[in-house]
Amino acid sequence: MAHHDHLTDLPNRALLARHRQDEAQRHDSRPLPGPRSFPTRQDMFGHQMGNALLRQVADRLRASVREHDAVAGLGGDEFVIVQT
C-alpha cells in the first residue's frame, strides 16, 4: 500500500515518479513536468459523495487507457495518465 492510493487503489505519486523516471531513462529523455490538479469536488458534494466520485473517476480512467499506460492517483483529487 506504500505505492498505492488507499481510496482508489491507483498507483500514488511515489510510484508515478518512479515510473516517469524509468520511462525517461528508457527513452533517453527527461520526464515531463508534473500533473496539474482539477478542482476539488468534495467541497461541493460532501465527503461521502466526493469519495464515490473519485472512485468512479479512477475506474473510468483505468478503463480508458491501454494496458501498458499508467494511471496514478496523486492524492486527494489529483490523477495523472502516462501514455508510453
C-alpha positions as CSV (number, residue, x, y, z in Angstrom):
1,M,0.0,0.0,0.0
2,A,3.0,2.3,0.2
3,H,2.8,2.9,-3.5
4,H,-1.0,3.0,-4.0
5,D,-3.7,5.4,-3.0
6,H,-5.9,3.8,-0.3
7,L,-9.2,5.1,-1.7
8,T,-8.8,4.4,-5.4
9,D,-6.2,1.7,-5.3
10,L,-4.3,3.6,-8.1
11,P,-0.5,4.0,-8.0
12,N,0.4,7.1,-6.0
13,R,2.8,9.9,-6.5
14,A,5.9,7.9,-5.4
15,L,5.2,5.1,-7.8
16,L,4.3,7.5,-10.6
17,A,7.6,9.4,-10.1
18,R,9.5,6.0,-10.3
19,H,7.5,5.1,-13.5
20,R,8.2,8.5,-15.1
21,Q,11.9,8.2,-14.3
22,D,12.1,4.7,-15.7
23,E,10.3,5.8,-18.9
24,A,12.6,8.8,-19.3
25,Q,15.6,6.5,-19.0
26,R,14.1,4.0,-21.4
27,H,13.6,6.8,-24.0
28,D,16.8,8.6,-23.0
29,S,15.0,11.8,-22.2
30,R,13.8,13.9,-19.2
31,P,10.4,13.4,-17.6
32,L,7.7,15.8,-18.5
33,P,6.6,18.3,-15.8
34,G,4.3,17.0,-13.1
35,P,0.5,16.9,-13.4
36,R,-2.0,19.6,-12.5
37,S,-4.9,19.1,-10.2
38,F,-8.6,19.6,-11.1
39,P,-11.0,21.5,-8.7
40,T,-12.0,19.5,-5.7
41,R,-15.5,18.1,-5.7
42,Q,-15.8,17.1,-2.1
43,D,-16.5,20.7,-1.1
44,M,-19.5,20.6,-3.5
45,F,-20.9,17.2,-2.7
46,G,-19.7,16.3,0.8
47,H,-17.1,13.7,1.8
48,Q,-19.0,10.5,1.0
49,M,-20.2,11.7,-2.4
50,G,-16.8,13.1,-3.2
51,N,-15.2,9.8,-2.4
52,A,-17.7,7.9,-4.6
53,L,-17.0,10.4,-7.4
54,L,-13.2,9.9,-7.1
55,R,-13.6,6.1,-7.2
56,Q,-15.7,6.4,-10.3
57,V,-13.2,8.7,-12.0
58,A,-10.4,6.3,-11.1
59,D,-12.4,3.3,-12.6
60,R,-13.1,5.3,-15.8
61,L,-9.5,6.4,-16.2
62,R,-8.3,2.8,-15.7
63,A,-10.8,1.6,-18.3
64,S,-9.8,4.2,-20.9
65,V,-6.1,3.6,-21.2
66,R,-4.0,0.9,-22.8
67,E,-2.7,-1.9,-20.7
68,H,0.9,-0.6,-20.7
69,D,0.0,3.0,-19.9
70,A,-0.1,4.2,-16.3
71,V,-2.9,5.8,-14.3
72,A,-1.9,7.2,-11.0
73,G,-3.7,8.8,-8.1
74,L,-1.6,11.5,-6.6
75,G,-3.8,12.0,-3.5
76,G,-7.0,13.9,-3.0
77,D,-8.5,14.8,-6.3
78,E,-5.3,14.6,-8.5
79,F,-4.9,12.0,-11.2
80,V,-2.4,11.6,-14.0
81,I,-2.1,9.4,-17.0
82,V,1.2,8.5,-18.5
83,Q,1.0,7.1,-22.0
84,T,4.0,5.4,-23.5
